[in-house]
Amino acid sequence: MADPTAEHGRHDRHDRDALRDWLLGLVAEHVQLPREDIASHVPLSDYGLDSVYALSVAAEIEDRFGIDVDPTMMWDNPTIDALVEAVTKELAQGT
């Protein structure tokens, strides 16, 4: 019989991967670079992203996932990898 916790772990990893891919695409579009040129561990500020963009991303996350996102989440989680973890946590809490 399959281990339901293992299945849940695979689902979480898939969700995180999908979220990371979506965020990479958003950043790439904004900075007008190919998606493959955006690294998920590099601070978003290194790509020239500013507070206006942070507000835009927060709004996009809210729209896509139906959660409330404090715009400071972008500054508290300055890389895509950190942002994925923060958003995943918010989704798990159902806020």
Beta strands, then each sheet from edge to edge (+ up, - down):
end
